[in-house]
Amino acid sequence: EVQLVESGGGLVQAGGSLRLSCGAASGTFEHYAVGWFRQAPGKEREGVSCISSNDGSKYFLDSVKGRFTISSDTAKNTVYLQMNSLKPEDTAVYYCAASYLGPCTHYSGSYFDWGRGTQVTVSS
């Protein structure tokens, strides 16, 4: 089990950038797949991006490809989601989640450790 803490959310104008961080408050991300999910009001949670330390694989939701990147800093036990060219439709609560030995997947059921989320609001 790993305890996750997200940070970096906030209010930004359309076209702006934010960098979200997912830190392992306890444990490390070694042998974990770490995913970013988001949930907007009235909508289902969706997988945005993922990175796996097991095989180096990555995943991106089609609507964020070319705008978002994901990276990890093993020394800091932190996974980053760099979000550029933000759009109002990116507004949501963003969660990070971890799956021990799991694959890099957009399926939320594969993840068992979740953070509390950080709000991202993009104004038009």
Backbone bond lengths (Angstrom), bond angles and torsions (degrees), N, CA, C in turn:
res aa  C-N    CA-C-N  psi(-1)  N-CA   C-N-CA  omega(-1)  CA-C   N-CA-C  phi
1 E - - - 1.460 - - 1.516 109.34 -
2 V 1.324 115.52 140.01 1.451 120.73 177.31 1.525 108.55 -131.27
3 Q 1.322 116.26 134.94 1.457 120.97 178.81 1.519 109.09 -90.54
4 L 1.329 115.19 131.39 1.454 120.94 -172.62 1.523 111.24 -113.52
5 V 1.326 115.38 141.09 1.452 121.62 177.65 1.518 108.61 -133.21
6 E 1.355 115.48 120.55 1.459 119.91 177.83 1.527 110.28 -94.76
7 S 1.312 115.58 152.18 1.464 121.23 173.44 1.520 108.51 -155.13
8 G 1.331 114.65 166.68 1.458 119.30 174.92 1.512 114.76 106.24
9 G 1.331 117.33 -4.54 1.456 118.60 178.41 1.520 111.19 -71.62
10 G 1.325 115.33 172.88 1.452 119.78 179.21 1.501 111.93 163.63
11 L 1.324 115.49 -166.90 1.462 123.46 -179.92 1.527 108.24 -105.01
12 V 1.320 115.64 129.69 1.457 120.58 -179.32 1.523 108.85 -143.44
13 Q 1.300 116.41 151.42 1.463 120.35 177.30 1.530 110.06 -79.04
14 A 1.312 115.71 154.69 1.460 120.60 175.97 1.525 110.17 -53.42
15 G 1.320 115.26 136.36 1.451 121.01 -177.52 1.515 113.26 93.43
16 G 1.321 116.44 -11.44 1.449 120.91 -179.22 1.514 112.92 -82.94
17 S 1.331 114.99 -174.53 1.461 121.56 -176.16 1.526 111.18 -132.76
18 L 1.305 114.41 152.42 1.462 122.17 171.86 1.523 107.19 -143.63
19 R 1.324 115.36 152.14 1.457 120.12 173.08 1.515 108.45 -121.91
20 L 1.311 116.01 117.27 1.459 121.38 176.65 1.520 109.46 -91.01
21 S 1.317 114.67 144.67 1.457 121.07 177.36 1.516 109.62 -120.60
22 C 1.306 115.78 141.22 1.464 122.42 174.69 1.510 106.57 -124.12
23 G 1.320 115.81 108.99 1.448 120.52 -178.77 1.516 112.09 -103.13
24 A 1.322 115.57 147.48 1.460 121.22 175.34 1.526 107.31 -91.66
25 A 1.338 115.87 101.26 1.459 120.05 -179.11 1.521 111.30 -66.88
26 S 1.299 116.08 -29.00 1.461 121.35 173.36 1.511 107.84 -140.48
27 G 1.305 115.95 143.08 1.455 119.43 -178.04 1.515 111.37 82.21
28 T 1.315 115.26 -173.54 1.457 121.04 178.20 1.518 108.86 -131.74
29 F 1.329 115.77 169.93 1.452 120.92 178.47 1.523 112.85 -91.16
30 E 1.324 115.92 6.90 1.458 118.24 178.85 1.528 109.07 -61.62
31 H 1.289 116.25 130.51 1.467 124.28 -179.86 1.538 113.11 71.89
32 Y 1.325 116.39 18.02 1.462 119.97 178.33 1.524 111.52 -111.94
33 A 1.302 115.10 149.82 1.456 121.64 161.05 1.524 106.17 -97.11
34 V 1.315 117.47 132.90 1.459 122.37 179.93 1.522 108.44 -117.35
35 G 1.302 114.90 126.06 1.455 120.08 -178.59 1.514 112.12 -118.49
36 W 1.314 115.32 153.63 1.465 122.91 171.61 1.523 107.95 -111.13
37 F 1.314 115.13 130.74 1.452 122.42 177.40 1.522 108.51 -124.06
38 R 1.309 116.06 161.78 1.458 119.46 175.29 1.517 109.80 -142.32
39 Q 1.317 113.72 153.38 1.461 119.56 177.93 1.513 109.02 -141.70
40 A 1.307 114.77 118.58 1.459 121.57 176.86 1.526 108.28 -94.20
41 P 1.336 117.78 156.72 1.474 120.90 -179.90 1.519 111.58 -54.97
42 G 1.320 115.68 129.21 1.449 120.44 177.37 1.512 115.21 78.08
43 K 1.342 116.53 4.10 1.460 120.22 -178.73 1.523 110.61 -120.91
44 E 1.316 114.87 160.05 1.460 119.45 176.97 1.524 111.11 -76.17
45 R 1.323 114.45 155.87 1.456 119.42 175.95 1.523 108.97 -68.29
46 E 1.325 116.41 137.40 1.457 120.12 179.80 1.525 111.15 -129.86
47 G 1.310 115.37 146.76 1.456 120.82 177.87 1.512 110.82 -77.00
48 V 1.311 117.22 127.31 1.451 122.63 -177.01 1.523 111.06 -99.41
49 S 1.321 115.66 -46.36 1.458 118.92 -176.85 1.527 109.06 -161.72
50 C 1.319 114.76 161.81 1.457 120.24 -179.19 1.522 109.06 -153.21
51 I 1.321 115.19 150.68 1.461 120.55 171.74 1.521 107.66 -140.38
52 S 1.307 116.22 136.87 1.457 120.86 -177.85 1.519 110.68 -115.32
53 S 1.340 115.63 129.10 1.470 119.54 175.04 1.520 110.50 -79.12
54 N 1.330 116.57 -10.16 1.458 119.53 -177.17 1.530 111.93 -77.22
55 D 1.325 115.31 -41.40 1.460 117.88 -178.65 1.525 112.99 -134.33
56 G 1.332 116.57 4.65 1.461 119.94 178.01 1.506 114.16 75.56
57 S 1.325 117.62 7.44 1.463 120.01 -177.50 1.520 110.89 -72.25
58 K 1.314 115.32 155.76 1.456 122.70 177.98 1.520 109.43 -135.06
59 Y 1.310 114.27 155.76 1.462 120.71 177.22 1.520 108.79 -138.08
60 F 1.330 116.27 144.02 1.465 121.67 174.15 1.518 109.30 -137.66
61 L 1.314 115.59 136.03 1.458 122.41 170.69 1.534 107.99 -59.77
62 D 1.320 116.48 140.33 1.465 119.33 -176.53 1.523 112.72 -53.81
63 S 1.315 116.60 -39.44 1.463 119.79 -174.37 1.534 113.37 -71.97
64 V 1.332 117.63 -10.54 1.473 119.64 179.67 1.524 112.52 -112.36
65 K 1.328 116.82 -4.22 1.469 120.06 179.75 1.516 110.54 -59.48
66 G 1.320 115.36 134.83 1.456 120.89 -178.04 1.522 113.79 85.78
67 R 1.326 117.14 -11.65 1.474 120.79 179.44 1.521 112.29 -114.86
68 F 1.321 117.00 -35.13 1.464 121.78 -178.14 1.527 109.50 -108.16
69 T 1.315 114.98 144.88 1.466 120.85 171.20 1.525 108.44 -130.70
70 I 1.327 115.57 154.97 1.456 121.21 179.64 1.517 108.37 -127.17
71 S 1.317 115.84 142.13 1.454 120.15 -179.56 1.526 108.75 -151.18
72 S 1.300 115.32 164.34 1.461 119.79 179.03 1.519 110.46 -132.76
73 D 1.309 115.38 147.11 1.464 122.97 175.46 1.523 106.27 -120.82
74 T 1.318 115.84 99.95 1.459 118.97 -174.76 1.516 112.08 -65.62
75 A 1.321 117.70 -32.05 1.464 120.79 179.60 1.520 111.36 -64.56
76 K 1.327 116.51 -32.47 1.468 121.22 -178.89 1.534 112.02 -100.17
77 N 1.333 117.23 0.27 1.470 120.49 -177.21 1.519 110.82 50.92
78 T 1.304 115.84 47.58 1.457 121.24 -175.80 1.525 110.22 -135.57
79 V 1.325 114.77 139.52 1.463 122.11 173.36 1.521 107.37 -114.10
80 Y 1.321 115.63 134.62 1.461 121.17 -176.95 1.527 110.67 -112.06
81 L 1.320 114.89 144.30 1.461 121.36 170.41 1.523 106.74 -120.39
82 Q 1.317 116.22 106.45 1.453 121.65 177.51 1.519 108.73 -88.36
83 M 1.308 116.19 120.78 1.459 121.73 -176.15 1.521 109.23 -116.11
84 N 1.314 115.87 114.41 1.464 122.47 179.40 1.525 110.39 -113.77
85 S 1.302 115.83 164.15 1.472 121.79 178.50 1.520 111.21 48.67
86 L 1.308 115.24 48.30 1.460 120.27 -175.69 1.527 111.69 -64.46
87 K 1.318 114.11 147.14 1.464 122.42 -179.38 1.519 109.14 -121.81
88 P 1.328 117.08 156.59 1.471 118.81 178.06 1.531 112.63 -55.73
89 E 1.317 117.41 -31.60 1.464 119.74 179.90 1.528 112.96 -72.70
90 D 1.315 118.22 -5.47 1.463 121.23 173.05 1.528 111.67 -83.30
91 T 1.312 117.03 -5.98 1.456 121.36 179.45 1.518 110.68 -62.18
92 A 1.324 115.75 125.58 1.466 121.48 -177.41 1.520 108.86 -179.20
93 V 1.316 114.80 171.08 1.461 120.10 165.84 1.529 106.36 -88.05
94 Y 1.308 114.98 127.95 1.461 121.01 -178.90 1.531 109.60 -103.45
95 Y 1.319 114.72 131.19 1.452 121.98 -179.35 1.530 109.62 -119.25
96 C 1.310 115.75 144.31 1.455 117.82 167.76 1.525 108.02 -106.81
97 A 1.310 115.16 152.57 1.455 121.99 -176.55 1.527 108.77 -146.00
98 A 1.321 115.10 153.10 1.465 119.60 -177.03 1.513 110.68 -129.87
99 S 1.312 114.22 144.73 1.454 121.29 -179.90 1.525 108.78 -131.97
100 Y 1.341 115.76 111.92 1.463 120.32 -178.44 1.517 110.00 -68.08
101 L 1.316 115.13 124.33 1.469 123.54 -178.44 1.525 112.54 60.36
102 G 1.347 114.67 11.21 1.442 117.07 -176.18 1.513 113.31 -79.24
103 P 1.314 117.27 165.09 1.455 121.24 174.40 1.525 110.24 -79.78
104 C 1.297 116.04 163.96 1.456 120.66 173.86 1.528 106.18 -80.14
105 T 1.310 117.07 111.54 1.450 121.02 -174.97 1.514 110.80 -145.11
106 H 1.333 115.31 155.73 1.460 120.93 177.03 1.528 111.01 -90.06
107 Y 1.334 116.30 0.53 1.461 120.43 -177.42 1.523 110.27 -83.70
108 S 1.320 117.33 115.97 1.458 121.85 -174.09 1.519 112.44 -63.80
109 G 1.332 117.16 -28.06 1.458 120.07 -179.08 1.514 114.56 -65.99
110 S 1.320 116.90 -13.45 1.463 120.83 179.21 1.520 113.05 -82.22
111 Y 1.332 116.22 -9.20 1.461 121.25 -175.29 1.525 110.41 -108.62
112 F 1.333 116.16 136.35 1.454 119.55 -174.75 1.522 113.04 -116.44
113 D 1.311 117.54 -14.86 1.463 121.06 177.94 1.516 107.84 -116.16
114 W 1.344 115.73 128.44 1.452 121.63 -174.54 1.518 111.00 -131.09
115 G 1.326 115.47 145.74 1.446 120.51 170.50 1.512 110.51 -85.77
116 R 1.321 116.37 179.57 1.472 121.09 -177.11 1.524 112.59 -87.67
117 G 1.290 117.35 -13.56 1.450 120.57 176.80 1.516 113.66 98.70
118 T 1.322 115.08 157.01 1.456 122.53 175.71 1.521 108.33 -138.00
119 Q 1.327 116.05 136.18 1.467 120.73 -175.40 1.523 110.95 -80.39
120 V 1.314 115.42 132.41 1.462 122.36 171.65 1.520 107.51 -119.75
121 T 1.316 116.54 123.71 1.453 122.05 179.22 1.519 108.87 -125.37
122 V 1.329 115.44 124.06 1.453 121.46 -179.60 1.523 108.28 -114.09
123 S 1.302 115.88 117.52 1.463 120.56 -178.59 1.523 110.22 -92.04
124 S 1.320 114.46 148.33 1.479 119.34 -178.37 1.513 111.72 -88.76
